[in-house]
Amino acid sequence: MPWYAWLILLVAIGSIVGGLMVLKQSAQKLPLTDEQLKKVHERNAEMDAKDARNR
């Protein structure tokens, strides 16, 4: 492979890794109230039960 192909490949990989690092640094936890958290857990339990029935 010519040198410029390696350069393009390196730039592409670098931009992907850089984008992932920026995304990781900017990620924040969602502040949920106890009621919202309870609803999420209930919904997850319902979906798990539904999946178990479908299998």
Summary of the structure (lengths in Angstrom):
residues: 55
radius of gyration: 21.5
end to end distance: 49.5
largest distance: 59.3
contacts: 89
relative contact order: 0.07
helix: 82%
strand: 0%
